[in-house]
Amino acid sequence: MSLIFYLLLALAALSVLVFFHELGHFTAARLLGVTVERFSIGFGKIFARKHCCGTEWAFSAIPLGGYVKMKGQDDSDPTLHSSDPDSYTAKKPWQRIIILLAGPLANFVVAFFLYLIIALHGAPLITALDYVPPVVGKVAPKSPAAQAGLKPGDRILAVDEHPIRYWYQIGRAIQQDPDPILLTIQRKGKELQLKLHTKIVEAENEFRQKIHRRIIGISPAVKRDTVIRFSPSEALFYAWNETKKASLLIARGVEKMSTGEVGTENVGGPLTIFDVMMKFAREGFIYLLFITALISVNLGVLNLLPIPALDGGHIMFNLYEMITRHEPSETAYYRLTVLGWFILGGIMFLGLYNDFHRLLGGAHG
């Protein structure tokens, strides 16, 4: 299939995420009695619109986001205020916080259901490597596992006192427990216990930082075309665990970038997003669902950052009002909002710069 097809598919997937994010805001606002004047997919000039149920539903020219415009609220004029009972600004701070939280929450819910669909369908290995059965496939020569007598085909039932159900739990337990560790294994229907020392090696974490890990020298018994099958209860666990894991990973990434532990060259812009989505789409529909779920979590986490003009920034303003019992001054509100737009603009520029740098680097390579 053509590049245009995959680009449109990626754009459609991203638009769906934006739609559900804004639908979260829209639904919470309507439930709390706020009039939503416009629901737009995209920014900029509107090229299609329809009025229905008191709201203008629109598609706009720049398909890289969206917004809901509530009565009494306008990001282009942060000092706008309406005392009408159906306006956003007339609501109590806790009500506004609910409206603001509903967008990111919708992204987490969408991600959860996408992961659930993947699990119920049968997850390709790349989407569920952590969840392969804890059956040993290979034992590295002269490794701690080999010296202790671990063999291919052994099923690991426990590491010390930690029951093992999935492969990823082995590595987690090895990092947590003191050396030496006690493995409970199943071999040809019999339970055995093996005590072994771990080996410390240098590795890279998810952020390409050098770290030291404890290993025992084993790998799982899987093939590249393995499909992981889940029962309904296991599928629910997979969806919850992947949503939580992705959320914490992205939050840690933002924290490390803000403290300088991770370089800003890792910031990606829209070109990187579309490139990654198209690569996954070429592998198949389930792969597209997987990367879409990850991006949905990304949208949820990033929108909660305490930057004015994002949902998280507005939440901070409302928390301030709840604590102090008075609103921020119009001057402070306006200046902080403008600062927020400058920060977002800088991040977008950095992302685009990195995008073009990668493209040019790839072209020269």
C-alpha positions in Angstrom: 0.0 0.0 0.0 1.1 3.6 -0.6 2.7 6.0 1.8 -0.4 8.3 1.5 -2.6 5.5 2.7 -0.5 4.9 5.9 -0.2 8.6 6.5 -4.0 9.0 6.3 -4.4 6.0 8.6 -2.1 7.5 11.1 -3.9 10.8 10.9 -7.2 9.1 11.4 -5.9 7.3 14.5 -4.6 10.6 15.9 -7.8 12.3 15.2 -9.7 9.6 17.1 -7.6 10.2 20.1 -8.1 14.0 19.9 -11.9 13.4 19.5 -12.1 11.3 22.7 -10.0 13.7 24.6 -12.3 16.6 23.7 -15.3 14.4 24.2 -14.2 13.9 27.8 -14.2 17.6 28.3 -17.5 18.0 26.5 -19.3 15.3 28.4 -18.1 16.6 31.8 -19.0 20.2 30.9 -22.5 19.2 29.7 -23.2 17.1 32.8 -22.2 20.1 35.0 -24.5 22.4 33.0 -21.9 24.2 31.0 -22.8 25.3 27.4 -20.2 24.1 24.9 -20.3 26.5 22.0 -17.9 24.7 19.7 -16.3 21.2 19.4 -13.5 21.2 16.9 -11.2 18.6 15.5 -8.2 20.5 14.4 -7.1 24.1 14.8 -7.2 27.2 12.6 -9.7 28.0 9.8 -12.9 25.9 9.9 -13.7 24.1 6.7 -16.7 22.1 7.8 -19.3 22.8 10.5 -22.7 21.7 11.7 -24.9 23.0 14.5 -26.5 20.4 16.6 -27.9 20.3 20.2 -26.6 23.8 21.0 -23.0 23.1 19.9 -21.2 23.9 16.7 -19.3 20.7 15.5 -16.4 21.6 13.3 -13.4 20.3 11.4 -10.5 22.8 11.1 -7.6 23.1 8.7 -4.7 22.0 11.0 -5.4 18.4 12.0 -2.9 18.3 14.9 -5.2 18.6 17.9 -8.6 20.0 18.7 -10.6 21.9 21.3 -13.9 22.5 22.9 -14.9 26.2 23.4 -17.1 26.5 26.5 -19.2 29.6 27.3 -17.1 32.1 29.3 -13.8 30.4 28.4 -11.4 31.3 25.6 -7.7 30.4 25.6 -7.0 33.3 23.2 -8.4 35.7 25.8 -7.7 34.2 29.3 -9.3 37.2 31.0 -12.7 36.4 29.5 -15.3 35.9 32.2 -19.0 35.2 32.2 -21.3 35.1 35.2 -24.1 33.3 33.3 -25.0 30.1 35.2 -24.3 28.0 32.1 -20.8 29.4 31.7 -17.5 27.6 32.6 -16.3 30.6 34.6 -19.4 30.6 36.8 -18.8 27.1 38.0 -17.0 26.3 41.3 -13.3 25.5 41.1 -13.9 21.8 41.8 -16.4 21.6 39.0 -14.0 23.2 36.6 -11.3 20.7 37.7 -13.6 17.8 36.9 -14.1 19.2 33.4 -10.4 19.7 32.9 -9.5 16.2 34.2 -12.1 14.5 32.0 -10.0 15.0 28.8 -6.8 13.3 30.0 -8.9 10.6 31.8 -10.6 9.9 28.5 -7.2 9.2 26.9 -6.3 6.8 29.7 -9.7 5.0 29.2 -9.2 4.8 25.4 -5.7 3.3 25.9 -7.0 0.8 28.4 -9.7 -0.4 25.9 -7.2 -0.5 23.0 -4.8 -2.7 25.1 -7.8 -4.9 26.0 -8.7 -5.4 22.4 -5.1 -6.4 21.6 -5.1 -8.9 24.5 -8.4 -10.4 23.6 -7.4 -10.7 19.9 -4.1 -12.3 20.7 -1.1 -10.1 21.2 1.9 -10.3 18.8 5.2 -10.8 20.6 6.4 -7.2 20.3 3.3 -5.9 22.1 3.4 -8.5 24.9 7.0 -9.7 25.3 6.8 -9.2 29.1 3.8 -11.6 29.3 5.3 -14.7 27.8 5.2 -17.8 30.0 8.2 -18.0 32.4 9.7 -21.0 30.6 13.4 -21.0 30.0 14.4 -21.1 26.3 18.1 -20.6 26.4 20.7 -20.7 29.2 23.9 -18.7 28.5 27.1 -20.8 28.9 29.0 -20.1 32.1 26.2 -17.9 33.4 24.9 -18.1 37.0 21.9 -20.0 35.7 24.1 -22.6 33.9 26.3 -23.0 36.9 23.2 -23.6 39.1 21.9 -26.3 36.7 19.0 -24.4 35.1 18.0 -26.0 31.8 15.9 -25.1 28.7 12.3 -26.1 29.3 12.4 -25.4 33.1 9.4 -23.3 34.2 10.2 -20.8 36.9 7.4 -20.8 39.5 8.9 -18.4 42.1 12.0 -16.2 42.8 12.5 -16.3 46.6 9.0 -15.6 47.9 7.7 -13.9 44.7 5.3 -16.1 42.7 6.0 -15.9 39.0 3.3 -15.8 36.4 4.8 -13.8 33.5 8.4 -13.5 32.3 8.8 -9.8 33.3 8.3 -10.7 36.9 11.5 -12.7 36.9 13.7 -9.7 36.1 11.8 -7.5 38.6 12.3 -10.0 41.4 16.0 -10.5 40.6 16.5 -6.7 40.9 14.6 -6.4 44.2 15.9 -9.4 46.1 19.3 -9.7 47.9 21.9 -12.0 46.5 21.9 -15.1 46.4 18.4 -15.8 45.1 16.3 -19.0 45.4 14.5 -20.2 42.3 11.6 -22.6 42.5 11.2 -24.4 39.2 9.1 -27.1 37.6 11.0 -29.7 35.6 9.2 -32.7 34.0 6.3 -32.4 36.5 8.6 -32.1 39.6 9.3 -29.0 41.7 13.0 -28.2 42.4 14.8 -25.4 44.1 18.0 -23.9 42.9 20.1 -21.3 44.8 22.3 -19.1 42.6 24.2 -15.8 42.6 23.4 -13.1 40.2 25.8 -11.3 37.8 25.9 -7.5 37.5 26.2 -6.2 33.9 26.1 -2.7 32.3 22.9 -2.1 30.3 20.7 0.7 29.0 17.3 1.6 30.4 14.3 2.9 28.5 15.9 6.4 28.3 19.2 5.1 26.9 20.9 5.8 30.2 23.7 3.5 31.4 22.6 1.4 34.3 23.8 -1.7 36.1 21.4 -4.7 36.1 21.5 -8.1 37.9 21.0 -11.0 35.6 21.2 -14.8 35.7 21.7 -15.5 32.0 18.4 -16.9 30.6 16.0 -16.0 27.8 12.4 -17.1 27.2 11.2 -19.9 25.0 9.5 -17.9 22.3 9.7 -17.4 18.5 9.3 -14.1 16.5 5.9 -15.1 15.3 4.6 -16.1 18.7 1.2 -14.7 19.6 0.4 -14.4 23.3 -3.1 -15.6 24.3 -4.9 -14.2 27.3 -7.9 -15.3 29.2 -10.5 -12.5 29.8 -9.2 -11.9 33.4 -5.6 -11.9 32.1 -6.6 -9.5 29.3 -8.0 -7.1 31.9 -4.7 -7.3 33.8 -2.7 -6.8 30.7 -4.7 -3.7 29.7 -4.5 -2.2 33.2 -0.8 -3.0 33.6 0.2 -1.6 30.2 -1.8 1.6 30.8 -0.2 2.1 34.2 3.3 1.1 32.9 3.1 3.5 29.9 1.8 6.4 32.1 4.7 6.0 34.6 7.2 5.6 31.8 6.1 8.9 30.1 5.9 10.7 33.5 9.5 9.5 34.4 10.7 10.6 30.9 9.3 14.1 31.4 10.8 14.3 34.9 14.3 13.2 33.6 14.1 15.6 30.7 13.2 18.5 33.0 16.1 17.7 35.3 18.6 17.3 32.4 19.2 13.6 33.0 17.8 12.9 29.5 18.7 15.2 26.6 16.2 17.3 24.7 17.1 15.5 21.5 14.6 12.8 22.6 11.7 15.3 22.1 9.8 14.3 19.0 7.4 16.4 16.9 4.5 15.6 14.7 6.8 14.1 11.9 8.2 11.6 14.4 4.8 10.7 15.7 3.4 10.1 12.2 6.6 8.2 11.1 6.3 5.8 14.1 2.6 5.4 13.6 3.0 4.6 9.9 5.8 2.0 10.7 3.5 0.2 13.1 0.5 0.5 10.7 2.6 -1.3 8.0 3.0 -4.3 10.4 -0.7 -4.7 10.8 -3.8 -3.3 12.5 -3.0 -4.7 15.9 0.3 -3.0 15.8 -1.4 0.3 15.0 -3.7 -0.2 17.9 -0.7 -0.7 20.2 1.1 2.5 19.2 -2.2 4.4 19.2 -2.7 3.3 22.8 0.8 4.5 23.8 0.2 7.8 22.1 -3.2 8.1 23.9 -1.4 7.7 27.3 1.2 10.2 26.1 -1.6 12.8 25.4 -3.2 12.1 28.8 0.1 12.6 30.7 1.4 15.6 28.8 -2.0 17.4 29.1 -1.7 17.1 32.9 1.6 18.9 33.0 1.3 22.1 35.1 1.9 24.4 32.2 -0.6 27.3 31.7 -2.7 26.7 28.6 -2.7 23.0 29.2 -5.3 21.2 31.3 -2.8 20.8 34.1 -2.1 24.5 34.1 -5.8 25.3 34.4 -6.1 22.8 37.2 -3.3 24.6 39.1 -5.2 27.9 38.7 -8.3 26.3 40.1 -6.5 24.6 43.0 -5.0 28.0 43.8 -8.5 29.5 43.9 -9.8 26.6 46.1 -7.0 27.1 48.6 -6.8 30.9 48.7 -10.6 31.5 48.3 -10.0 34.0 45.5 -9.1 34.0 41.9 -5.6 34.8 40.5 -5.4 38.5 39.4 -6.2 39.1 35.7 -2.7 40.3 35.1 -1.1 37.2 36.7 -3.5 34.9 34.9 -2.8 36.6 31.5 0.9 36.7 31.9 1.2 33.1 33.1 -1.0 31.9 30.2 1.1 33.8 27.7 4.2 32.2 29.3 2.5 28.8 28.9 2.0 29.4 25.2 5.6 30.4 24.8 6.7 27.2 26.5 4.4 25.1 24.4 5.6 26.9 21.3 9.2 26.3 22.3 8.5 22.6 22.8 6.8 22.3 19.4 9.7 24.1 17.7 12.2 21.8 19.5 10.2 18.8 18.3 10.1 20.0 14.7 13.8 20.8 14.8 14.6 17.3 16.1 12.2 15.8 13.4 14.1 17.6 10.6 17.5 16.7 12.1 16.5 13.0 12.2 15.2 13.2 8.6 18.4 14.9 7.3 20.5 12.6 9.3 18.7 9.6 7.9 19.0 11.0 4.4 22.8 11.5 4.8 23.2 8.1 6.4 
